[in-house]
């Protein structure tokens, strides 16, 4: 018979009980539940937030892991980024660090942007705006972390 894999626990500092004894952390949720939370919760929420930003005519231009804020609908605001969280419906994903963001129509005036577009054979990007091929490139460029 096969041995069951050992239970995995979060690498967190040990907690102490009422009488000062060390308490072992509880086992982590199943891998499938945690993967579902990351993909259907965090990644989907981050992409939907970026899509709303793009629909509003802005590109982020410096998206990275520190630009994604996780929260929760409940009272425990740290729940969103907790290793034990698995309920997607309670997750709130927000985008921050918009200091480098710019309107999509203004990105085309940046000479470095136009040079990168030309290096990828994107046609129709000039200082006056872009053709329909240039807008998706400007949006994709906004996903490139510096």
Buried (B, 14 or more C-beta within 10 A) or exposed (E): EEEEEEEBEEEEEEEEEEEEEEEEBEEBBEEEBBEBBEEEBBEBBBEEBBEEBBEEEBBBBBBEEEBBBBBBEEEEEEBBBBBBBBEBEBBBBEBEBEEEBBEBEBBBEBEEBBEBBEEEEBEBBEEEBBEEEBBEBBBEBBBEEE
